[in-house]
Amino acid sequence: MKRDEKELLKYFRALPSAQQDTVIAFAEFLAGRVVETPREFGEPELIPRPAEEKVVQAIKRLRLTYPMLDHSKMLQEISDHMTQHLMLGKPAAEVIDEIEALFRRDYEQLRP
């Protein structure tokens, strides 16, 4: 195991179970961006926002809602919002509102 992997595992094991789940979900999100390709332009399929939605769940919902966007280009901004939530304790609902606005903004810029 490489040094970075050992360090990541050390931090992961120090987290409570709920935060470990969030780290795994975020890692899945990051891994998914590698193979994703932009899709044809179309109207978003609005998926209702569930009550008590987690940030990672919201990101997955928004990726399904806006499949025409190049999500890899949005990664840095999405990561910044995720960091504010995970590291700084910013409330999930507030972070989700901001990420929804990010997706809407990028969609409006893409729209013909």
N, C-alpha and C positions, 0 to 999 in steps of 0.2 A: 504494500500500500504506500502510495506517495505521501510526502510530507503534508501537502495541501489537503489530501483526503483524510489523513489522521486528524488534522486540525479541525476540519469541518465536522468530523464525527465527534470529536471532543465537545465542540459547542452544541451540536445537535443533542447529544446525550444529556447535557446540562439543562436543556429546556423542558418545561412541563409538557405533558402529552398533547394538549390542545395546540401548543405552539409548534410542536414537532409535526403535527398534521398540516399546519399552515405552511411550514417549510417544505414539506413533501409536495403539497399542492402547487406551491410557487415554483418548485424545481420542475414539476411536470409542465407547468405553463412555459417556463423558459425552454425546456427541451422541445416543446411543440412548435416553437417559433422557427426552429431550424428547418423543418421540412415544409412549412406552410408557404403557399404561393398565393399571390393576389388572385381574386376571383372576378368574374364578370360583374359589371356594375348592375345593381338592381336596387329595389326599395328594401329598406331594412324590415326584417320580420320582428316586430316588437314583441318581446317576451316579458310578461309582467314580472315586476320585481317582488320577490317573496319577502314576507316579514322576517326580520332577524337574519337577513342574508349576510354571509361572510364575504370579505373582500375578494378572495380568490374565486368564490362562486359567482360573484358579480362579474368578474373579468371573463370567466367562461361564458356566462350568459350574454355579455356584450359582444364577445367574439362570434357567437352564433347569430346575434341580432344584426351585426355588421360584417358579414363574411366578405364583402367587397373591399374592405380596407386592408391595407398591408400592415398587419399587426406588428411585424418586426420593426417597422419604422416608429411605432408607438411605444416600443419597449422601454426606452429610457424614461419617458414621462410616467408610464405605468409603474415602473420600478420605483421611481421617486415617491409616488403616492403610497405604494406598498411599504416602503421604508418608513414613511411618516407614521403609518399605522403600527407597524411591528416594533419599530425602535423608539418612537417618540410617543406612542400611546394615543395617537389621534383617533377619535371615534370612527368605527367602521362606516356608519351611515354617512358621515361627512366625507370620508374618503371615496365611498361609492358614488356619492353625488358628483364629486370632482371628476372621477373616472368616466362617469356617464357623459358629463359635459365634454370631456376630451374626445370620446367617440363621436358625439354629435358634431363637434367642431370639425373633426377630420372628415366626417361624412359630408357635411355642408361644403367643405372645400373641394371635395371630389365630385360632387354633384354637377352634372352638365347645366 
